C-alpha cells in the first residue's frame, strides 16, 4: 500500500479479510488516501495507532474479543482521533453504532449501504470524500465514563420558553449527550431533536440516550402533544411543531439534503412558538439549521450555537453564528443556559 506524504492515512479495523480488502481498494482508488494498516481485532488496531499515526480509523462494531464500541471508548479516552464506524444494519449493530457515536466516533455507516464493488462509482467517490472530511475533524479526549453530566448552574437569563429545538450532525451524539445529560430529570421545557444519522441508527441512538440521560427520551410520533422530555425525529421524516401545538411528521417534503431537516424544525418553532422558541445548533457539516435559527432569531426567540473550540466539525455552528446566533457556547454552558429558562405556555399571552 503506497501513498504520498500528503495522503490521508487510514487504519482499517475489520475482521473480514474480504471486506477489508474491498474497503481498502475503494479508499485508495484515487491515490490520495493511504491505508496504513489493516487489523482484524481492536486490540491490534489500538496497539498500532501510536506507530502508524492514522488520520482516520474505520472501526467495525462486531469484532472478536474487544468490541468496536469498547475500542472507540478506549481510543477516545487515551489517544483520540477521528473514527468512522461501520456496522451491520441490524438492531444490535444499530444500538452499538449509536453508542459508539455517543462515545466519540464521528460518523457511522451501515455496511449494507456501502457498495464496495465499483471503486470508481459516484457512491465510492462520495465515500472517499466523506472519509477525507472526517480525517480533518477536531476531536477531543472523550472517555465515555466522563461525559459531562454535571448539574448545570442556572445562568442569569430571565427568559421564558415553550419549546427547545436542538439540531446536530457529524460529532453530534457526544455533544447532544453532554447537553441533555446535564439537565435534571425534572426539566420542564419540551426538547425536540434533529440528529443527522444514517438510516437505521436513530432507534439505537434513542435507546442509548434513554439509558444515559436523566430526562425521558423517545422517538416522536405524529400528533404528540408537547410535554416534558426529549422527542427525537425518526428516520426519514421531518419533525415539525404544528400551529395547534401538536407534532407533525412529514416524510414527503424535500428541504436541502436532509430528512429530518434542522431548518424545517426550527422554522416551525419560530412560526408557532415565536419568541418562546429556543434554537440550538450543535456540531456538524454543512449549513442545515442556520436558516431555521435565523427565523427563530427574527421571531424574538433565543438562539445558541456550539462554540468552535468544542465542535468536531464547525460547519453548522459557524453558519448559525453567521445567521445571528446570540450565544456561542460549549455544551456544558448550553445546558446551564437552558436550565436557567422558565417554562411558558404556547397560548397567546
C-alpha positions in Angstrom: 0.0 0.0 0.0 1.5 3.2 -1.1 0.8 6.9 -0.8 2.4 10.3 -0.6 3.2 12.5 2.4 0.1 14.5 1.8 -2.2 11.4 1.6 -4.9 10.9 4.2 -3.7 8.0 6.4 -6.4 5.4 7.2 -6.3 2.4 9.5 -8.9 -0.3 9.0 -10.1 -2.5 11.8 -12.2 -5.2 10.3 -12.3 -9.0 11.0 -13.5 -10.0 7.5 -10.4 -10.1 5.2 -12.6 -10.0 2.1 -14.5 -6.9 3.3 -11.3 -5.2 4.5 -9.6 -5.8 1.1 -12.6 -4.3 -0.7 -12.7 -1.3 1.6 -9.0 -0.7 1.1 -9.4 -0.9 -2.6 -12.2 1.7 -2.6 -10.3 4.1 -0.3 -7.0 4.0 -2.2 -8.6 4.2 -5.7 -7.7 7.9 -6.3 -4.3 7.8 -4.8 -4.8 10.5 -2.2 -5.8 8.1 0.6 -3.3 5.6 2.0 -4.3 2.6 4.0 -1.5 2.3 6.6 -2.7 -0.9 8.3 -5.5 -3.5 8.3 -6.2 -5.3 11.6 -8.7 -8.0 12.4 -9.0 -7.2 16.1 -9.5 -4.0 18.1 -6.6 -4.9 20.4 -4.1 -5.0 17.5 -5.5 -1.8 15.9 -5.3 0.2 19.1 -1.7 -1.0 19.7 -0.7 0.1 16.2 -2.2 3.6 16.3 0.8 5.3 18.0 3.2 3.8 15.5 1.1 4.3 12.3 -0.4 7.7 13.2 -3.5 7.4 11.1 -5.7 10.4 10.3 -8.8 8.2 10.4 -9.7 4.8 11.8 -12.6 2.8 10.3 -14.0 0.6 13.0 -16.2 -2.5 12.6 -18.7 -2.8 15.5 -18.8 -6.6 15.6 -15.3 -7.9 16.4 -13.8 -10.9 18.1 -12.5 -10.1 21.5 -12.8 -6.4 22.3 -15.9 -4.9 20.6 -15.8 -1.9 18.3 -17.7 0.1 21.0 -15.1 -0.7 23.6 -12.3 0.2 21.1 -13.9 3.6 20.4 -14.2 4.3 24.1 -10.5 3.4 24.7 -9.2 5.3 21.8 -11.2 8.4 22.6 -10.1 8.2 26.2 -6.4 7.7 25.6 -5.3 8.7 22.0 -8.3 10.5 20.5 -8.6 10.6 16.7 -11.3 10.6 14.0 -13.2 7.3 13.9 -15.7 6.2 11.3 -17.9 3.3 12.5 -19.0 0.6 10.0 -21.9 -1.5 11.3 -24.2 -4.3 10.2 -27.7 -3.0 9.6 -29.3 -4.9 12.5 -30.9 -3.8 15.7 -27.9 -5.0 17.6 -25.5 -3.3 15.2 -27.6 -0.1 15.3 -27.5 0.1 19.1 -23.8 -0.5 19.3 -23.0 2.0 16.5 -25.2 4.6 18.2 -23.4 4.1 21.5 -20.0 4.3 19.6 -21.1 7.7 18.2 -22.1 8.9 21.7 -18.7 7.7 22.9 -16.9 9.9 20.4 -16.9 8.3 17.0 -17.6 10.9 14.4 -19.9 9.0 12.0 -21.5 5.7 11.3 -22.4 3.9 8.1 -24.4 0.7 7.7 -22.3 -1.8 5.8 -25.2 -2.8 3.6 -25.4 0.8 2.3 -21.8 0.9 1.3 -21.2 -0.5 -2.1 -17.6 -1.6 -2.4 -17.9 -3.4 -5.8 -17.1 -0.4 -8.0 -14.3 1.9 -6.7 -14.8 4.4 -9.5 -18.6 4.8 -8.9 -20.2 8.0 -7.7 -21.1 6.4 -4.4 -17.5 5.3 -3.9 -16.2 8.8 -4.7 -18.7 10.3 -2.2 -17.5 7.8 0.5 -13.8 8.8 -0.1 -14.8 12.5 0.1 -16.5 11.8 3.4 -13.5 9.9 4.8 -11.2 12.8 3.9 -13.5 15.4 5.5 -13.8 13.2 8.7 -10.0 12.8 8.8 -9.6 16.5 9.3 -12.2 16.9 12.1 -11.3 18.2 15.5 -11.6 15.5 18.3 -11.1 15.8 22.0 -10.3 13.3 24.7 -13.7 11.9 25.5 -13.9 8.8 27.6 -17.5 7.7 27.8 -17.3 7.4 31.6 -16.5 11.1 31.7 -19.3 12.5 29.6 -20.1 15.9 31.1 -23.2 15.2 33.2 -22.6 17.8 35.9 -25.7 19.6 37.1 -25.6 23.0 35.4 -25.7 26.2 37.4 -28.5 28.3 36.0 -27.3 31.4 34.3 -28.6 34.9 34.9 -31.0 34.6 32.0 -34.5 35.7 32.9 -36.3 34.3 29.8 -39.2 32.0 29.3 -39.5 29.3 26.7 -42.2 26.9 25.5 -40.1 24.6 23.4 -36.4 23.9 22.6 -35.1 22.6 19.2 -31.7 21.0 19.2 -30.0 20.1 15.9 -26.8 18.3 15.2 -24.9 16.3 12.6 -21.3 14.9 12.5 -19.9 14.6 16.0 -23.4 15.4 17.4 -24.2 12.5 19.7 -21.5 13.3 22.3 -22.4 16.9 22.3 -26.1 16.0 22.5 -25.5 13.6 25.4 -23.4 16.3 27.2 -26.2 18.9 26.9 -29.1 16.5 27.8 -27.1 14.7 30.4 -26.5 17.9 32.3 -30.2 18.7 32.6 -32.2 17.4 35.5 -35.0 14.8 35.1 -37.5 17.4 36.3 -36.5 19.9 33.5 -40.0 21.1 32.3 -39.4 22.5 28.8 -40.0 20.1 25.9 -37.0 19.4 23.7 -37.3 18.4 20.1 -34.1 16.9 18.5 -32.9 16.5 14.9 -29.8 14.4 14.7 -28.4 13.6 11.2 -27.5 10.0 11.3 -27.5 7.1 8.9 -30.9 5.4 8.4 -31.4 2.6 10.9 -29.3 4.1 13.7 -31.9 6.5 15.1 -33.6 3.8 17.2 -30.2 2.8 18.6 -29.3 6.4 19.5 -32.7 6.9 21.2 -32.2 3.7 23.2 -28.7 4.8 24.2 -29.9 8.2 25.4 -32.8 6.6 27.3 -30.2 4.8 29.4 -27.7 7.7 29.6 -29.6 11.0 30.4 -31.9 11.8 33.3 -34.7 13.1 31.0 -37.2 10.8 29.4 -36.3 10.2 25.7 -38.4 8.7 22.9 -39.0 8.9 19.2 -41.5 11.5 18.2 -44.8 10.3 16.7 -47.3 12.4 14.7 -50.0 14.0 17.0 -47.8 14.1 20.1 -48.6 17.0 22.4 -45.7 19.0 23.8 -44.6 17.9 27.3 -41.5 17.4 29.4 -38.8 15.2 28.0 -36.9 14.7 24.7 -38.5 13.8 21.4 -36.2 12.6 18.6 -37.1 13.0 14.9 -37.4 9.4 13.4 -35.6 8.2 10.3 -36.8 9.7 7.0 -39.3 12.2 8.4 -39.2 16.0 9.1 -40.2 16.8 12.7 -42.5 19.8 12.9 -44.4 21.8 15.5 -47.9 22.4 14.1 -50.0 25.5 14.7 -52.2 23.6 17.2 -49.2 22.8 19.3 -49.1 19.1 18.3 -46.2 17.5 16.5 -46.2 16.6 12.8 -44.1 14.2 10.8 -43.5 14.9 7.1 -41.9 12.2 5.0 -42.6 13.8 1.7 -41.1 17.3 1.6 -37.6 17.9 0.3 -35.7 20.7 2.1 -31.9 20.6 1.5 -30.1 17.3 1.7 -31.5 16.0 5.0 -34.7 14.4 6.2 -35.2 15.2 9.0 -34.2 18.8 8.4 -33.0 21.1 11.1 -34.2 24.1 9.2 -37.7 22.8 8.9 -37.9 22.0 12.6 -36.6 25.4 13.7 -38.8 27.3 11.2 -41.8 25.6 12.6 -40.8 26.5 16.1 -40.4 30.2 15.0 -43.8 30.2 13.3 -45.7 28.5 16.2 -43.8 29.5 19.4 -42.4 32.8 18.2 -40.4 34.5 21.0 -40.9 31.4 23.2 -38.8 29.2 20.9 -35.2 28.3 21.5 -32.9 27.1 18.7 -29.7 25.2 19.5 -27.3 24.2 16.7 -24.5 21.8 17.6 -21.5 20.4 15.7 -22.0 19.2 12.1 -21.1 19.5 8.5 -22.9 21.9 6.2 -25.4 24.6 6.9 -28.6 22.8 8.0 -30.2 24.7 10.9 -28.8 28.1 10.1 -31.8 29.4 8.2 -34.1 28.0 10.9 -32.1 29.6 13.6 -32.3 32.9 11.8 -36.1 32.5 11.7 -36.2 31.9 15.5 -34.0 35.0 16.0 -36.3 37.1 13.8 -39.3 35.9 15.9 -37.6 37.0 19.1 -36.6 33.6 20.4 -33.3 32.5 21.9 -30.6 31.3 19.6 -27.5 29.3 20.6 -24.6 27.7 18.6 -21.9 25.4 19.9 -18.6 27.1 20.1 -15.8 26.4 17.7 -13.4 25.0 20.3 -15.7 22.1 21.2 -17.2 21.4 17.8 -15.9 18.3 16.0 -17.0 19.9 12.7 -17.5 23.7 12.9 -19.8 23.9 9.9 -23.4 24.0 11.1 -22.5 26.1 14.2 -20.4 28.6 12.1 -23.4 29.0 9.7 -25.6 29.6 12.7 -23.3 32.2 14.1 -23.3 33.9 10.7 -27.1 33.9 10.9 -27.0 35.8 14.2 -26.9 33.2 17.0 -26.9 35.2 20.2 -24.6 32.8 22.1 -21.7 30.6 21.1 -21.1 28.1 24.0 -19.6 24.7 24.9 -22.2 22.0 25.7 -21.9 22.4 29.5 -22.7 26.1 29.2 -25.5 25.5 26.7 -27.1 23.2 29.3 -26.6 25.8 32.0 -28.3 28.4 29.8 -31.3 26.1 29.1 -31.5 25.2 32.8 -32.0 28.9 33.6 -35.1 29.2 31.4 -38.6 29.1 32.8 -41.5 27.2 31.2 -44.2 29.2 29.4 -47.3 28.1 27.6 -47.7 28.3 23.9 -51.0 30.0 24.3 -51.2 33.7 23.3 -50.3 36.0 26.2 
